[in-house]
Amino acid sequence: MDEMDRKRRILIIDDDEEFLSDLTILLSDYFQVDVACGTQEAMEKMRQELPDCLLLDIEMPQYFGDDSDIEGYSFLQKLYGQILSNGSVKIPLVLVSSHEGLIPHSVDQIFNIRARFTKPPDVTKLRRTICDLTS
């Protein structure tokens, strides 16, 4: 299978298992979907293999940070500090969160945040966005 025929791998990071299951079902015809139920699991998966695109919830139980409201942001800081530290890899990031504005738009370029969706996302728009970001 050549590069153009391969399904793009996405990693969805969210602590809501029902949301992860629903998105996996809705997106698996188009992408190779991997999930992580929290930031610690996501970091372990990122160390093993980098995805073509990340979908990240911001509000999750604390692991890397001191505030569960912005745990996803703390994860991004660790991710870019440890795994993506050389800056040569830029994985497109899509934020999917219940609350817009927890992460300021001023950091979009730093973390390669390419799109933001409020839960529940419009799956058709989300799918098109991921396709555009990974093509």
Residue, then its C-alpha position, 0 to 999 in steps of 0.5 A: m500500500d503506498e502513502m496515498d492509499r494508507k488510512r491516516r492515523i488519528l489519536i483522540i484524547d479524551d476522558d469520556e469513554e462514551f465520546l471516544s467510542d462514538l467518535t471511533i465508530l463515526l470516523s473509523d471508515y475514514f481513518q485509523v483511529d486510536v484513542a487514549c482515555g487521558t493524557q498519561e496514556a496519550m503520552e505513552k502512545m505518542r512515544q510509541e508512534l506519532p499520529d498524523c493528527l491529534l484530537l484533544d479535549i482540554e478538560m481531563p483529570q489531572y496528571f501533568g498539570d495542577d488544574s484539571d480544567i486545562e490538563g490538555y494544555s499541560f499535556l501539550q507543554k509536556l508533549y512539545g517539551q519531551i517528544l516533539s522538542n526538536g520542532s521538526v515534527k508538527i502534528p496538526l492538532v484539533l481541540v474538541s472541548s465543551h468550553e471554548g476559550l480555555i486555551p488562548h488563541s495566542v498559542d495556536q501557532i506554538f502547538n500547531i492548533r489548526a481547528r477548534f470544535t465545541k462538543p458535540p462536534d459536527v462530525t461531517k465538518l470534523r471529518r473534513t477538517i481532519c482530511d484537509l489537515t492530513s492530506 
